[in-house]
Amino acid sequence: MAEPQGWIHCHDPFGRDRSMTVLVENDRVLLVTPPGETAVMSATQTRRLGSLLDQATAKM
């Protein structure tokens, strides 16, 4: 079962609130994005995503 590492607020192209989730499952990192949509992120949100991905790989 995948272990949650965290999530990031983002928006879709229409400005609606969405989120992306980072999970770790065995030796893989899963990035769960808004279904069927594009995630629009600010620079701060992008840095947060990078940090979560770094944390996830450190636990592997």
PyMOL commands that set and color helices and strands:
alter all, ss='L'
color gray80, all
select helices_A, chain A and resi 43-58
alter helices_A, ss='H'
color red, helices_A
select strands_A, chain A and resi 3-11+17-25+28-32
alter strands_A, ss='S'
color yellow, strands_A
deselect
rebuild
show_as cartoon
